[in-house]
Amino acid sequence: MTSGIIFLLIVVVAGGLSFAHYLRNRHLAQKVKEQYVNKHIEYDVILQRYIPYYRNLNETLRERFLKRAIIFKATKHFEFVEMEEEEHMSILISAAAVQLTFGLQHFLMDHFNKIYVMKRSYHYGLFNVPFQGHVSEDGIYLSWNNFLNSFANYSDGDNVGLHEMAHALAYVNFPEHEHAGEDEGFQYRWFKMFTATGREVFNRMQAGEMNLLGSYAATNYQEFWAVCVENFFERPSSFKIQLPELYDAICKLLNQDMLKPGIFLEPVNDDYSQY
């Protein structure tokens, strides 16, 4: 086979893949538009009822949040295990992801196509202790009863939705993971602003120091990160008082400050033109 024919085949295959990608995006865009038109009022009521973070946003930011949640929901396959899906479930889970990434440009966690929703705590692998959620190569797993309870009690620094979305964000961004690379700016901030402070606090906790993060945060550095996220959103005032440098580092990392009007440290320009 000549090099010319090989080149032509590559062009044809690439063109076919590009056209398939175009059709997929066009279908997705139509799906998002239809959901926004038909469901935005209903979804707004659901989010205001269940998600304190959303409830505290101004009208402009709520609209932005809702669009992101609908887009996130449309790009994921939700698989409900031993339970029936209800209308509000997938939009609330999407909202947990959007809350974490609201200050970032990249918010879809593209590596993960599937989100598995279990009815309650479950056993995984050879572990004896039941799981409330976990993240692995094949998807994000959440137990629905624990997810709902987490947002019902939004002041204890324990939120399985935010916790597992923090692990998912780390999975696709932090350099120790083979899939790192979704958001280069996020990686840069992680190293330069969070790790310098975070590692110091983590090491002190492993040596026995106690603070509002609790003993589970000292399990390993991945759990330390996820617990920091939970407390950052649920107990920002206490977090900033006890660990001000760590709080500020997370603010810069996520481009959000829970104690600042308007939330964002720097503007984020969303391009919804394709939707």
C-alpha beads as a LAMMPS data file, in Angstrom:
LAMMPS data file: protein, C-alpha beads

275 atoms
274 bonds

1 atom types
1 bond types

-500.0 500.0 xlo xhi
-500.0 500.0 ylo yhi
-500.0 500.0 zlo zhi

Masses

1 110.0

Atoms # bond

1 1 1 0.000 0.000 0.000
2 1 1 1.494 3.325 -1.061
3 1 1 2.008 6.200 1.324
4 1 1 -0.525 8.222 -0.658
5 1 1 -3.276 5.659 -0.097
6 1 1 -2.392 5.397 3.595
7 1 1 -2.612 9.170 3.927
8 1 1 -5.985 9.173 2.158
9 1 1 -7.307 6.487 4.526
10 1 1 -6.146 8.514 7.533
11 1 1 -7.929 11.582 6.183
12 1 1 -11.135 9.606 5.559
13 1 1 -11.091 8.035 9.042
14 1 1 -10.292 11.348 10.711
15 1 1 -13.052 13.021 8.743
16 1 1 -15.507 10.343 9.797
17 1 1 -14.555 10.717 13.434
18 1 1 -14.829 14.503 13.207
19 1 1 -18.284 14.229 11.635
20 1 1 -19.386 11.768 14.341
21 1 1 -18.096 14.185 16.986
22 1 1 -20.001 17.006 15.292
23 1 1 -23.233 14.990 15.275
24 1 1 -22.774 14.034 18.922
25 1 1 -22.228 17.652 19.949
26 1 1 -25.202 18.783 17.894
27 1 1 -27.423 16.184 19.556
28 1 1 -26.089 17.163 22.980
29 1 1 -26.675 20.858 22.301
30 1 1 -30.269 20.173 21.308
31 1 1 -30.796 18.031 24.394
32 1 1 -29.440 20.767 26.679
33 1 1 -31.613 23.440 25.063
34 1 1 -34.735 21.324 25.391
35 1 1 -34.035 20.533 29.032
36 1 1 -33.379 24.157 29.862
37 1 1 -36.556 25.359 28.143
38 1 1 -38.753 22.612 29.568
39 1 1 -37.193 22.039 32.973
40 1 1 -35.392 25.177 34.198
41 1 1 -38.255 26.327 36.424
42 1 1 -38.698 22.862 37.926
43 1 1 -34.952 22.403 38.379
44 1 1 -34.630 25.822 39.979
45 1 1 -37.214 24.829 42.598
46 1 1 -35.407 21.524 43.247
47 1 1 -31.996 23.158 43.620
48 1 1 -33.287 25.897 45.886
49 1 1 -34.939 23.285 48.073
50 1 1 -31.963 20.937 48.442
51 1 1 -28.722 22.807 47.714
52 1 1 -27.860 25.609 50.204
53 1 1 -24.991 26.824 48.017
54 1 1 -27.378 27.415 45.105
55 1 1 -29.969 29.021 47.349
56 1 1 -27.444 31.621 48.479
57 1 1 -26.440 32.686 44.952
58 1 1 -27.861 35.807 43.357
59 1 1 -30.227 35.440 40.412
60 1 1 -27.517 35.823 37.762
61 1 1 -25.269 33.196 39.320
62 1 1 -28.192 30.823 39.859
63 1 1 -28.939 30.956 36.134
64 1 1 -25.283 30.230 35.333
65 1 1 -25.211 27.385 37.866
66 1 1 -28.409 25.870 36.470
67 1 1 -27.080 25.908 32.912
68 1 1 -23.901 24.173 34.014
69 1 1 -25.868 21.570 35.976
70 1 1 -28.050 20.782 32.960
71 1 1 -25.001 20.480 30.711
72 1 1 -23.220 18.217 33.220
73 1 1 -26.327 16.052 33.550
74 1 1 -26.678 15.761 29.772
75 1 1 -23.094 14.557 29.344
76 1 1 -23.299 11.746 31.917
77 1 1 -24.972 8.369 32.019
78 1 1 -26.614 7.816 35.415
79 1 1 -27.046 4.189 36.376
80 1 1 -29.345 3.523 39.333
81 1 1 -28.535 0.273 41.116
82 1 1 -31.396 -1.562 42.846
83 1 1 -33.501 1.585 42.915
84 1 1 -35.816 3.544 40.649
85 1 1 -34.660 6.838 39.189
86 1 1 -36.645 9.922 40.179
87 1 1 -36.620 13.259 38.377
88 1 1 -34.665 15.214 40.965
89 1 1 -31.825 12.748 41.525
90 1 1 -29.542 13.315 38.542
91 1 1 -29.862 17.108 38.624
92 1 1 -28.929 17.175 42.331
93 1 1 -25.880 14.973 41.768
94 1 1 -24.883 17.188 38.852
95 1 1 -25.268 20.202 41.131
96 1 1 -22.725 18.757 43.583
97 1 1 -20.159 18.571 40.778
98 1 1 -20.986 22.055 39.524
99 1 1 -20.714 23.527 43.025
100 1 1 -17.141 22.289 43.314
101 1 1 -16.111 23.504 39.846
102 1 1 -18.200 26.672 39.650
103 1 1 -15.124 28.894 39.591
104 1 1 -13.261 26.793 36.998
105 1 1 -13.528 26.942 33.237
106 1 1 -13.488 23.155 32.804
107 1 1 -16.310 21.617 34.808
108 1 1 -17.461 18.454 33.016
109 1 1 -14.888 15.987 34.394
110 1 1 -14.814 14.485 30.913
111 1 1 -12.983 11.319 31.918
112 1 1 -16.108 10.081 33.711
113 1 1 -19.071 9.104 31.560
114 1 1 -20.918 7.074 34.177
115 1 1 -22.243 7.892 37.622
116 1 1 -23.552 4.961 39.640
117 1 1 -26.214 5.674 42.244
118 1 1 -26.718 3.105 44.995
119 1 1 -29.720 3.150 47.309
120 1 1 -27.659 3.131 50.517
121 1 1 -24.147 2.405 51.804
122 1 1 -22.641 -0.569 49.956
123 1 1 -19.708 -2.980 50.045
124 1 1 -16.923 -2.653 47.506
125 1 1 -14.100 -5.050 46.735
126 1 1 -12.561 -6.766 49.747
127 1 1 -13.248 -3.917 52.169
128 1 1 -15.290 -4.847 55.254
129 1 1 -16.420 -1.300 55.976
130 1 1 -19.420 -0.183 53.860
131 1 1 -18.827 2.670 51.433
132 1 1 -20.888 5.840 51.124
133 1 1 -19.215 6.560 47.797
134 1 1 -16.011 6.100 45.841
135 1 1 -14.341 6.976 42.546
136 1 1 -12.632 4.476 40.267
137 1 1 -11.539 4.158 36.662
138 1 1 -15.016 3.212 35.481
139 1 1 -17.064 5.901 37.212
140 1 1 -18.253 7.889 40.201
141 1 1 -20.249 5.956 42.822
142 1 1 -22.635 7.531 45.345
143 1 1 -25.109 6.212 47.918
144 1 1 -28.315 8.180 47.534
145 1 1 -29.496 8.202 51.164
146 1 1 -26.118 9.518 52.346
147 1 1 -26.051 12.053 49.539
148 1 1 -29.406 13.522 50.569
149 1 1 -28.565 13.491 54.277
150 1 1 -25.350 15.374 53.555
151 1 1 -27.169 18.347 52.092
152 1 1 -29.914 18.193 54.721
153 1 1 -27.219 18.702 57.386
154 1 1 -25.051 21.317 55.702
155 1 1 -22.926 22.413 58.641
156 1 1 -20.978 19.381 59.853
157 1 1 -18.261 19.254 57.201
158 1 1 -19.459 15.819 56.062
159 1 1 -20.867 15.740 52.529
160 1 1 -20.506 12.603 50.425
161 1 1 -21.503 14.378 47.210
162 1 1 -18.827 17.056 47.503
163 1 1 -16.343 14.507 48.857
164 1 1 -16.605 12.146 45.883
165 1 1 -16.703 14.972 43.345
166 1 1 -13.476 16.245 44.927
167 1 1 -11.926 12.830 44.314
168 1 1 -13.202 12.876 40.731
169 1 1 -11.740 16.329 40.135
170 1 1 -8.421 15.141 41.545
171 1 1 -8.531 12.057 39.339
172 1 1 -8.600 14.065 36.122
173 1 1 -6.386 16.941 37.205
174 1 1 -3.750 16.040 39.753
175 1 1 -0.425 14.961 38.224
176 1 1 -0.049 11.837 40.354
177 1 1 -2.930 10.362 38.362
178 1 1 -2.241 9.000 34.878
179 1 1 -5.262 10.874 33.512
180 1 1 -4.068 14.266 34.736
181 1 1 -4.199 17.149 32.330
182 1 1 -7.757 18.416 31.920
183 1 1 -7.089 21.872 33.316
184 1 1 -3.478 23.022 33.298
185 1 1 -4.287 26.129 35.328
186 1 1 -5.831 23.961 38.017
187 1 1 -2.682 21.830 38.208
188 1 1 -0.471 24.891 38.489
189 1 1 -2.510 26.320 41.351
190 1 1 -2.573 22.902 43.011
191 1 1 1.193 22.717 43.188
192 1 1 2.035 26.326 43.839
193 1 1 -0.725 27.377 46.191
194 1 1 -2.406 24.398 47.795
195 1 1 0.258 21.737 48.210
196 1 1 2.813 23.965 49.906
197 1 1 0.304 24.741 52.641
198 1 1 -1.702 21.523 52.508
199 1 1 1.206 19.149 52.926
200 1 1 2.371 21.019 56.004
201 1 1 -1.055 20.786 57.644
202 1 1 -1.436 17.140 56.595
203 1 1 1.951 16.202 58.049
204 1 1 1.089 17.886 61.339
205 1 1 -2.205 15.980 61.464
206 1 1 -0.442 12.682 60.849
207 1 1 1.822 13.572 63.764
208 1 1 -1.253 13.936 65.980
209 1 1 -2.450 17.534 65.613
210 1 1 -6.235 17.882 65.706
211 1 1 -8.333 20.527 63.976
212 1 1 -11.796 20.923 62.471
213 1 1 -10.901 18.608 59.554
214 1 1 -11.029 15.585 61.865
215 1 1 -8.959 12.409 62.028
216 1 1 -10.197 10.957 58.713
217 1 1 -8.402 13.751 56.847
218 1 1 -5.107 12.296 58.076
219 1 1 -5.798 8.899 56.438
220 1 1 -3.949 9.853 53.259
221 1 1 -3.440 12.972 51.185
222 1 1 -6.312 12.206 48.794
223 1 1 -8.735 12.010 51.720
224 1 1 -7.197 15.148 53.197
225 1 1 -8.031 16.994 49.962
226 1 1 -11.627 15.724 49.855
227 1 1 -12.270 16.566 53.515
228 1 1 -10.832 20.045 52.956
229 1 1 -13.404 20.535 50.189
230 1 1 -16.284 19.435 52.426
231 1 1 -15.292 21.849 55.176
232 1 1 -14.489 24.655 52.765
233 1 1 -18.098 24.702 51.573
234 1 1 -19.920 23.728 54.750
235 1 1 -17.889 25.465 57.477
236 1 1 -15.999 28.287 55.767
237 1 1 -15.920 30.682 58.739
238 1 1 -14.509 28.092 61.141
239 1 1 -12.122 26.854 58.461
240 1 1 -10.723 30.323 57.861
241 1 1 -10.356 31.020 61.595
242 1 1 -8.533 27.754 62.352
243 1 1 -6.550 27.287 59.136
244 1 1 -6.465 30.657 57.366
245 1 1 -3.574 29.900 54.995
246 1 1 -5.108 26.600 53.915
247 1 1 -8.496 28.244 53.426
248 1 1 -6.953 30.944 51.236
249 1 1 -5.073 28.314 49.223
250 1 1 -8.333 26.466 48.455
251 1 1 -9.975 29.769 47.504
252 1 1 -7.264 30.326 44.901
253 1 1 -7.362 26.726 43.727
254 1 1 -11.133 26.677 43.164
255 1 1 -11.439 30.387 42.324
256 1 1 -14.132 30.709 44.981
257 1 1 -14.425 32.283 48.414
258 1 1 -17.488 31.315 50.420
259 1 1 -17.072 34.411 52.595
260 1 1 -16.830 36.873 49.698
261 1 1 -19.868 38.500 48.060
262 1 1 -20.074 37.297 44.477
263 1 1 -17.980 34.208 45.346
264 1 1 -15.419 34.376 42.517
265 1 1 -11.905 35.667 42.974
266 1 1 -11.481 36.057 39.217
267 1 1 -14.168 36.225 36.513
268 1 1 -14.964 33.033 34.617
269 1 1 -16.152 33.373 31.040
270 1 1 -18.525 30.602 30.034
271 1 1 -19.076 29.870 26.360
272 1 1 -22.521 28.369 26.000
273 1 1 -22.734 29.149 22.285
274 1 1 -22.776 25.450 21.374
275 1 1 -25.702 24.921 23.742

Bonds

1 1 1 2
2 1 2 3
3 1 3 4
4 1 4 5
5 1 5 6
6 1 6 7
7 1 7 8
8 1 8 9
9 1 9 10
10 1 10 11
11 1 11 12
12 1 12 13
13 1 13 14
14 1 14 15
15 1 15 16
16 1 16 17
17 1 17 18
18 1 18 19
19 1 19 20
20 1 20 21
21 1 21 22
22 1 22 23
23 1 23 24
24 1 24 25
25 1 25 26
26 1 26 27
27 1 27 28
28 1 28 29
29 1 29 30
30 1 30 31
31 1 31 32
32 1 32 33
33 1 33 34
34 1 34 35
35 1 35 36
36 1 36 37
37 1 37 38
38 1 38 39
39 1 39 40
40 1 40 41
41 1 41 42
42 1 42 43
43 1 43 44
44 1 44 45
45 1 45 46
46 1 46 47
47 1 47 48
48 1 48 49
49 1 49 50
50 1 50 51
51 1 51 52
52 1 52 53
53 1 53 54
54 1 54 55
55 1 55 56
56 1 56 57
57 1 57 58
58 1 58 59
59 1 59 60
60 1 60 61
61 1 61 62
62 1 62 63
63 1 63 64
64 1 64 65
65 1 65 66
66 1 66 67
67 1 67 68
68 1 68 69
69 1 69 70
70 1 70 71
71 1 71 72
72 1 72 73
73 1 73 74
74 1 74 75
75 1 75 76
76 1 76 77
77 1 77 78
78 1 78 79
79 1 79 80
80 1 80 81
81 1 81 82
82 1 82 83
83 1 83 84
84 1 84 85
85 1 85 86
86 1 86 87
87 1 87 88
88 1 88 89
89 1 89 90
90 1 90 91
91 1 91 92
92 1 92 93
93 1 93 94
94 1 94 95
95 1 95 96
96 1 96 97
97 1 97 98
98 1 98 99
99 1 99 100
100 1 100 101
101 1 101 102
102 1 102 103
103 1 103 104
104 1 104 105
105 1 105 106
106 1 106 107
107 1 107 108
108 1 108 109
109 1 109 110
110 1 110 111
111 1 111 112
112 1 112 113
113 1 113 114
114 1 114 115
115 1 115 116
116 1 116 117
117 1 117 118
118 1 118 119
119 1 119 120
120 1 120 121
121 1 121 122
122 1 122 123
123 1 123 124
124 1 124 125
125 1 125 126
126 1 126 127
127 1 127 128
128 1 128 129
129 1 129 130
130 1 130 131
131 1 131 132
132 1 132 133
133 1 133 134
134 1 134 135
135 1 135 136
136 1 136 137
137 1 137 138
138 1 138 139
139 1 139 140
140 1 140 141
141 1 141 142
142 1 142 143
143 1 143 144
144 1 144 145
145 1 145 146
146 1 146 147
147 1 147 148
148 1 148 149
149 1 149 150
150 1 150 151
151 1 151 152
152 1 152 153
153 1 153 154
154 1 154 155
155 1 155 156
156 1 156 157
157 1 157 158
158 1 158 159
159 1 159 160
160 1 160 161
161 1 161 162
162 1 162 163
163 1 163 164
164 1 164 165
165 1 165 166
166 1 166 167
167 1 167 168
168 1 168 169
169 1 169 170
170 1 170 171
171 1 171 172
172 1 172 173
173 1 173 174
174 1 174 175
175 1 175 176
176 1 176 177
177 1 177 178
178 1 178 179
179 1 179 180
180 1 180 181
181 1 181 182
182 1 182 183
183 1 183 184
184 1 184 185
185 1 185 186
186 1 186 187
187 1 187 188
188 1 188 189
189 1 189 190
190 1 190 191
191 1 191 192
192 1 192 193
193 1 193 194
194 1 194 195
195 1 195 196
196 1 196 197
197 1 197 198
198 1 198 199
199 1 199 200
200 1 200 201
201 1 201 202
202 1 202 203
203 1 203 204
204 1 204 205
205 1 205 206
206 1 206 207
207 1 207 208
208 1 208 209
209 1 209 210
210 1 210 211
211 1 211 212
212 1 212 213
213 1 213 214
214 1 214 215
215 1 215 216
216 1 216 217
217 1 217 218
218 1 218 219
219 1 219 220
220 1 220 221
221 1 221 222
222 1 222 223
223 1 223 224
224 1 224 225
225 1 225 226
226 1 226 227
227 1 227 228
228 1 228 229
229 1 229 230
230 1 230 231
231 1 231 232
232 1 232 233
233 1 233 234
234 1 234 235
235 1 235 236
236 1 236 237
237 1 237 238
238 1 238 239
239 1 239 240
240 1 240 241
241 1 241 242
242 1 242 243
243 1 243 244
244 1 244 245
245 1 245 246
246 1 246 247
247 1 247 248
248 1 248 249
249 1 249 250
250 1 250 251
251 1 251 252
252 1 252 253
253 1 253 254
254 1 254 255
255 1 255 256
256 1 256 257
257 1 257 258
258 1 258 259
259 1 259 260
260 1 260 261
261 1 261 262
262 1 262 263
263 1 263 264
264 1 264 265
265 1 265 266
266 1 266 267
267 1 267 268
268 1 268 269
269 1 269 270
270 1 270 271
271 1 271 272
272 1 272 273
273 1 273 274
274 1 274 275
